[in-house]
């Protein structure tokens, strides 16, 4: 259900021809309802008010806050070989689900200082370590405690406003949509970037095929954890005059936009589902192919935005 609204968009200030949508919490199946505003100007979708108990929607078994999965030395060597083969062949069979091909496109020297902002348990950084990266920092105010995984990986229980350290690359992998002050986060990230530094933001993207097809059942709305679901337009506006240059956008959506949204449409919570029991192998393959096509058309439901720090802002 959608209703017209003259409420202002907190990102761009527009209050004309906006819409309100009621979205249910479906990851854990509480089915609590939350109101989101869709801006007619910047086209972002945003939670209208934070629940008083937002932390309860991040239970102990939330996927990014569990225990890190450590690998033995032989397994790390196999991961290193796999990444080397991917760099050599660019074949999807060697593409790792954690770093995909976005790591290669960043073209970072192996000794670059890399910050993963909103890193959860730090699993992504641990997967980057066998690729040869030696200066890895994860930051998340919601992790249990700060710790050093090894001499190359540090995890900090801090927010971006609590550090002064500079980085060659700052990454936000599906964490930016969880942050309640996106403009302030961008500004601070620019301050923490070294000259010619890189900013990588991977997020769900509004106004694409999945939203148009599934509406409030779109799985990546993820109420109430996703506070801002940006469109291309809103993220470009947000980063204007910040000292960043947008270098490229690569869509990297998966079959999840279909499997998850179809389950929500059928009133099946994510944590109570068995994808293989709900969809046939043929359906899942069809969803994978559709996702690839949508990515090529820049209509997938998530994308990777590559920014560089501009020379005049060094």
N, C-alpha and C positions, 0 to 999 in steps of 0.2 A: 504494500500500500504506500502510495506517495501523496503528499499534500503540498500545495504551494506555500511558500514562506517568504517573508520579508526580513528574516533574520540575516545578519551580516556574516559573510565568510571571514573567518579569522586570519586567513592567509592574504587575501587581496582586498578585503573591505567591501566587496560587492554585496548589495542587498536586494537586487532586482531579479525577479523571476527564478529565485532559488527554490529547491524542493526538499522536503523532509521525507526520510524513509525510516521505517521501523525494521530493525535487524535483530534476529535472535542469536544468542550464544549457542553454537552448535558443536564446537570442538569437543567439549566435555558433556554436552547435552543438558545443560541447565535450562535452556530455552528462555532465559531471562531476556527481556526486550530492551533495546537501546535505540535512540534516535540519532540518525546521521543526516547531515545537511549536504546536499549536492549543489555546488556553486555553478551558476549558469555562465559565469565569466571565465574563471580559471579552471573550471571543470573538476576540481578536487572534490573528494567525498570525505567528510570529517565528522567525528563524534561530537555531538553538541555539548555534552557535559560529562566530566569524568565521574564515574561512580565512586562513592566514598570508600569502598572496599575493593579497589582495583586489584590489590595484591592477591585477593582470594581467587582471582581468575588466572593466576600463575601458580598452580599447586606444585607440590614437590616433584610430581612426575611430568611436569611440563618439559617438552622434548629438549630444549636447549640448556636446561639447568641440571640434568642428571650427571652421573659420574662420567669423566672422560675415559674413553676406551684407549688404553695404552697398547702399543704393539711391541712384540719381541724384536730383537735385532734382525733376524732373518726376514721377518715380515716388512720391516722398514726398508730393507734392501730391495725387496720385491716391489714395494711402492716406488722406490727411487728408479728402478728399472722401468716400471710401467710409465712413469712420467717422462722418462727419457725417450721411450718408444712413441709416446704421444707427441712430443716435440718433433721427433724425427719424421713421423708418418702423418700426423694430424688425423689419425683414424679414431672414430668414436669408440671403438672397442677398447681403446686404452684410456679413454677419458674418465677421470675420477669424478664421482658425483659430488664430492666436496668442492673441488676447485674447477671442474669443467674445463673450459678453454679460456675463461676470463683472465686467468693468471698469465698465460702466454701473451695475451694482447696487452697487458700492462707493461711487458718488456722491462721488468725491474732487474737491476743487478742483484746478485745473490746476497750481497752484504747490505742491501737497502734496509733502512729501519722502517718496519711495517707495523701500524697500529690497527687492530681489529676492534672497532668501537661497537659495544653491545655484543661481546664475544660469547656470552653464555658460559659454558664450561671450558671453552678454549679448544674444542675439538678441531675446528678448522685450522688453527695455527699448528696444532700437532700434526695435521696432515700435510701442511706446507713444509714442515721441517725436513722430511726425507727428500723433498725436491731440491734441497740445497740452501734454503734460506736460513740465515744465521742470526738475525736480529729481529725477533718477533715479540710483540707486546699485545696482550689482550686486556681490554678494559670493560668492566661491567659492574655497576653499583649494586647489582642484585646477586652477584656470586657470593658463595658462602664466606670466602676469605681470600686475601691475596696469597699468591704462592709462586714459586719458581718450579716449572716442570723439569727443565734442564738448563744448561748454561746458555741456551739459545732462545728459550721461551719464558717470558714473565707474564703472569696474570695479576692484574691490579683491581682490587675492589674499590673503584673510584669512578667518579663522573668525569666527563671531558673538561669540566671547569676546575678540577682539582690537580691538574698536572701542568707543568711548564715545558716538559720535554718536547723536542722537535722531531718530526718524522718525515721520511721521504714519501711515504704513502699512507693514507688513512682509508680504511675500508669500512663500509657499513653493509653487512649482508643480511637483509631482511630484519634490520633493527631500527632503521630510520622511521618506519611507519609506527613504531611503538613510542616515539619520543614526543612529548607534549609541547616542546618549544623548538620546532624545526629550524626557524630562521636563526635563532641564537646558537644552535648546534652547528649550523653551516658556518656562521661567522667565526666561532671558536675553532673549528677545524681548519679554516684558512689561516688563522693565527699560528696554529701548531704545525703547519706545513713548511718544510724547508723550501728554499728557492727552487722553482721548477717541480715542486712536489705534485703528487697525483692524489686525487680523491675519487674513490670508486663507491657508487651507491647502487645497490641492487634492491629493488622494491617491487611490490605489486603496482600495476598501472591501471588507473581508472579509465572509463570510457572506451574500453576495448570490447572485443567480441564476447568474452565471458560475461561481462557486466550487462551488455545489451541482451544476451540470451537468458541469463539466470536472474538478473536483478538482485533482490535481497537474499537470494540463495547462493550467490557467488561466494565460493569458499574463501576467497582471499579478503573478503570484508572482515572476517574473523573478529566480530564484535565480542567484547569491548576492547580487546587487546590492541587492535589496529586503530590508532587515534586519527591518523591522516592517511588516506589513500590518494596519492598524488596522481595527477595526469601529467602528460608531457608538458602541457602548457603551464601548469602550476609549478612544477619543479624548475622550469626555465625562468619563470618570473621570480621565484624564490631566490635563485642564484644570481640574478642580475645585480650588478654593482657590488658584488662580494669579493671580487678579485679572482674569480674562477672563469675559465674558458671551457665550454662544453665541447669535447673533442669528438665523441661518438656515442650513439645509443645502439645497443645490441639486445634484441629481444631473446629471452631464454626460457620461455614458458614451457611447461611440461603437460603431460596427460592429467596431472592433478587438477587442473582447472575444470576438467570434465568429470572425473571420478568423484572428486570432493563435492562439486556443485550438484551433481546428480544425486548423491547421497543426501545432501541437505534438502534438496527439493522433495525427496521421498521421506523426509523427517527422520533420517538416520544420522545420529551423531558420529563424528569422526572416530572418537575413542571407543565406540561400540560397534565398529564396522570391520568387516573382512572383505577387502576389495575383491579378492579372487572368488569369493562366494556370491558377490553381487553382480559382477560383470564377467562375461565370457572372455576367453583369451582373444577372440576375434574383436570384441568390443574394445578391449584395452589396446590392442594394436591399432585399431581405427583412431582411438583417442590420441595415441602417440603421433600418428601420421598427421592428424588435424593440427596438433600443436606445432609441428614442424612447419606446416604450411602457414599457419597464423604468424609464426615468428618471421617468416620470410616476407609476409605482408605487413609487418609491424603492427599486428593485431593480437599478439599474444598477451596474456594477462600479467606478465612481469617482464622487467627489462633491467639491463645493466647500463648505468650512466657513467661515462668516463670524463672526468674533469681534470684540468691542469691549472696550477696556480699561475696567473698571468705575470708577465715580466714586470709590468708597471706596479705590481702589488708585492714585490719581493721585499 
